[in-house]
Amino acid sequence: MNYTKTRQDDSKKKLSGSTIKIIAIIAMVIGIAATAICDRMLLRNGMADIGNDQEAYQAFMDVNGTLFTADFILQMIGSLAFPLFCFLLVEGFMHSSSLKKYAASLGILAVVSEIPFDLVYSGTVFNPSRQNAVFALLLGLGTLIFLEKAETSLSQSSLWIQSTAKVLIAAAACILAVFLRLDYGIFGPLIIVILYSLRNRQVFGMALACFLMSTTSVMLGFLCFLDIIPVIFYNGERGIQKKYIFYAVYPVILILIYLIVLLMGLGSVQIL
């Protein structure tokens, strides 16, 4: 790959890729737990029945205000996860010794995680209305592969042709994300393309990605701008090389959280 990193005084940067991955995993776990447990508790307590009735809303908040606030805070923390995973995907794409193995690993993880994901979010073993976020990352990886091929094959073409090809590839990925009902929709491939396109200006790229992410929810999304901090201190090193352990975390966490949901008697409450 044609890629050269330029960083100023990397010796002062302490965060490796594995450290950022751990941060993303912690945020992910918190976000999943908030959605799977807190949302179910709020729905069981009648949140879906409030509608536009202000008196019903006030009565509900009098009883459930603390839980609602806790859920809100945890959801904000959870919003940190996806942009960081997208950032790590771009890093993995640029430094992977075998993109085929990388794609195969993501594909297997996406398939293995789908049933636990459906159980957590819908209480059923199969729910076609929403696919887990690893599929979004896999689509993003495929998009980057096509973008790189376009850069190589069109290197002698005009800038207009190159730009048009890249826009069409990104647009096709967004359409596919919506058609397949992937988690995060068009924002998955868009964030990944932004981070890849601005790979030589990583902090600015993450800031732009966070801005895009924040548009998904004005109330929840603004906290994701904290993702800029790990990128500022990223030293470009891989860190702990235990990728299969990291891969196993997602489905295992989903299974464990679903077991907690069942133990709390919340299995019948659907959040999708």
N, C-alpha and C positions, 0 to 999 in steps of 0.2 A: 504494500500500500504506500501511496505517496503522502506521507504525513510526517511533519517535523514539529515537535513540541517546543515552545519557547516560554520559559518561566523565569521570573526574576527572583534570585536568591532563594532557590528551592530548599536550601538548608534550614530555613526558618519555618518551613511547612511540615507539619507533623502528621497529617492524616493520610493514611494509605487507603487504597481502594477497599480493602477488607474492613477497615474501621468505618468508612462511609456506609458500607453494606450493612454492618451491624446497626448503625444508627437508623438506616432505612427499615431494617427488619423490626426493630423495637417500635418504631412509629407505626409500621404495618400491623403489628400485633395489637397495639392499642386501638387503632382504627377499626380493625375487624371485631375486636371484643366490644367496642362501643356500639357498633351497628348490630351485631348479633345478639347481644345481651341487653344493653340499655334501651335500644330501640324497641325490642320485643317487650320489655317491661312497660315502657311507655304506651305501646299499642294495647297491651293487655289491660292497662289501667284506663283505656278509653280515649287516647289521643286522637284516633282516627274519627271519632264520633263528634268532635267539637264543632267542626265546620266554621261558620262565621259568627257563631254565638259568643259574644263577648263575656256574658255571665258564665257560660259553660267553660270558656277558656280560663277565666279567673279562678273558678272553682277547681279546675284541673290543676292549675299552677300552684294553688294553695297547698295541694296535697303532694304534687309531683315536681315542684319547682327545683328542689335540690337535685333530683335525679336528672331533670331536663338540663340543668346547668352543667352537671358532670358529663352528661352525654355530649353536650356542645363542645366542651373543652377537649374531651378525648377525641372527638371527630376532627377538631382543628389539628391536634397533634398527628392524627392519622393522615392528614393531607400532606404531610412532609414526605411520605414514603415514595409515592409514584415518581415525582420528578427526579429523586435521587436514583431510583432504579433505572430510569431512562438515561441518566448521566452515566451510570455504570455500564449500561448496555452499549452506549457509544464508545466508551473506553475499551470494553471487551471486543467490540467490532474492529477497532483500530489496532489492537494488539494481539488478537487471537492467532494462534499458529494454524488453526484449522476452522474455518467458518462453517464447514459442513458438520463437524462435531459439535460446534457451539450451537448451531441451529437444531441439530438432533437432540441435544440435551434440553434445550428450551421446549422443543416440541413434546418430548416425553413428559417433562414437568407439567406442561399445560394440560395434557391429556389426563395424567394421574391426578391432578388437582381439581379437575372439573366436577367430579361427583362430590368430594368434600365441600367444594365451593357452593354447589347447588343445595346441598344439605344445610349449610350455614345460612344461606340467604333466602331459601324458599322452602326448606323442610322436605324437599323431594330429591330423589336421586338424579332426576333429569329435568332441567328447566331451560328451554331454548331461548328464553327472553333475555338472557344475559350470560356472557361467557367470561371466565376469569381473566385477570389482568396479565397473566403470563402469555395468553394468546395475543394480547395487544403488544407486548414486548417482542414476541415472535414475528408479528406483522411488521413491527418497526425494524427489526433486523433484516427482514426480507427487503424492505424499502431501501435501507442503506446499501444493501448489496446491489440493487438495481441502480441506485444513484451513482455508486462507484463505477459500475459498468458503463453508465452513460457518460461519466466524466472521462473515462478512458477512451471509449469509442468515438466520442465527439470532440476530442481534444483539439482537433484541427478545424473544427467548425466555428462558425461565428458565435459570439457571446449570446446573441438573441436565440439561436437554435439550442445552445446548451441550456440556457435559462428556461426556455419553453419545455424542453424535455424533462427537466427537473421538476417543474411545476406540475406537469402531467403525471409524473410518477407519484409525487406527493398527493395529488388530487385523487388518483386511483386508489392509493392506500387509505385515504380518508373515506372514500365511498365504500370500500371493502369493509372497513371497520364498522361503519353504520349498518351495512347489509348483514354482517355476521353478528351484530349486536355485541360487540366486544366491550368490556369494561372500559370506561373513559371515552368511548366513541371516537370521534375524529381527533380528540385531543391527544390520544396516544401517539399516533404516527406524526402529528404536527410537532409535538414537543420533541420527539426523537430527531426529526428532520432539523429543527431549529438548533438543537444541541450539536448535531453533526455539522451543520453549515457554519456554525460559529465555534468550531472546535479549537481554533487558535485564539479565541477570546472567550474562554470558558465561563468566566464570571458574568460577562454580559449575556452570554448564551443562557445561563441558568436564570438570570434576572428576567429575561424575555420569556423563558419557559414558565417561570413562576407567575408572571403577569397573565399569561395565557391560561394557566391552571386556575388562577384566582377568578377568572370570568365564569368558571363553572359554578361558583357559589361565592357571592360577595361576602357572606357572613363567615364562611368556613375557609375560603381560599386564601385570604390575605396572609395567614400565618406561614404558608409555604414559602414566602420570601426568605424565611430563615434558612432555607436550603442553600442560599448563596454563601453562608458562612463555611460549611464544610468544603465547598468548592474553592474558596479563597485559600484554605489551608491544605488543600490536596497536594501531595508531593509527587504524584505520578507513579508511585510504587504499588504493586499488587497487594503486598501485605501477606496475611495468612492465606496459604494456598490449599484450602479445603473446600473446593467448589461443590462437591457432591453433598457435603454436610449442609452448606448454605442452601443448595437446591431442595434438600429434604425438609427444610424448616417450614416452607409454605404449606404443603399438604398436611404435615404433622400438626401444625398450629391450627389449621382449619378443623381437623378431626377433633383435637382436644377441646377447642371452643364449642364445637357442636355437642360434644359429650357434656360439657358444662350446661349448655342450653337445655339438654334433655334432663339433667339432674335437677335443674331449677324448675322443671315443669313448663318450659316455654316452647317446646317442640311444635306445638300446634299453632303457634302464632307466626304468620308469614309476614315477611318484610318486603317481599317483591310482589 
